[in-house]
């Protein structure tokens, strides 16, 4: 079994103390915590979104799979 590595701060990549010893976890400091928040608020981090009109007819969008309906381009069949 490989030895466990210490967690790293997502902002500066320094080693971070565990949650019990570090109130800023998973960050190493309040400064790194504020830098990360600023990146979120400034739009530097983005969550990719697939639009329904961009769908190439593959497996369907998440909402199609969730509610059980077929994508509009797929023929409906009796099962």
C-alpha positions in Angstrom: 0.0 0.0 0.0 1.3 3.4 -0.9 2.0 5.9 1.8 -0.7 8.6 2.3 0.2 12.0 1.0 -0.7 15.1 2.9 -3.6 17.1 1.3 -2.6 20.2 -0.7 -4.1 23.7 -0.6 -6.1 24.1 -3.9 -4.7 27.7 -4.2 -1.0 27.5 -3.5 -0.4 23.7 -3.4 1.3 23.8 0.0 0.8 20.9 2.4 -2.4 21.4 4.6 -3.1 20.3 8.1 -6.2 18.2 8.5 -9.5 19.6 9.5 -9.1 18.9 13.2 -6.0 21.2 13.3 -6.8 23.7 10.6 -10.0 25.9 10.6 -9.3 26.9 7.0 -9.3 23.4 5.6 -9.0 22.5 2.7 -7.0 25.7 2.3 -3.8 26.5 4.2 -4.8 30.0 5.3 -7.6 32.6 5.2 -5.6 34.3 2.4 -5.8 31.3 0.1 -9.5 30.8 1.1 -10.2 34.4 0.0 -8.2 34.0 -3.2 -10.3 31.0 -4.2 -13.6 32.8 -3.4 -12.4 35.7 -5.6 -11.7 33.3 -8.5 -15.3 31.9 -8.2 -16.8 35.4 -8.0 -14.7 36.6 -10.9 -15.8 33.8 -13.1 -12.4 32.1 -13.4 -14.0 28.8 -12.4 -16.8 27.6 -14.7 -18.9 24.5 -14.7 -19.4 23.2 -18.3 -23.0 23.1 -19.4 -24.3 21.2 -22.5 -27.3 22.9 -24.1 -30.1 20.8 -25.5 -29.8 22.4 -29.0 -26.1 21.5 -29.0 -26.9 17.8 -28.4 -25.8 15.6 -31.4 -28.5 13.0 -30.7 -26.2 10.8 -28.6 -27.5 9.5 -25.3 -29.9 12.4 -24.8 -29.6 15.2 -22.3 -29.7 14.6 -18.5 -33.2 15.8 -18.3 -34.3 13.4 -21.0 -32.7 10.5 -19.1 -34.1 11.6 -15.7 -37.8 11.8 -16.7 -37.7 8.8 -19.0 -38.8 10.7 -22.2 -36.9 10.2 -25.4 -35.1 13.1 -27.2 -37.3 14.8 -29.8 -35.3 13.3 -32.7 -35.7 9.7 -31.5 -38.7 7.7 -32.7 -40.9 6.4 -30.0 -41.4 2.7 -29.8 -43.6 0.4 -27.8 -41.6 -1.8 -25.5 
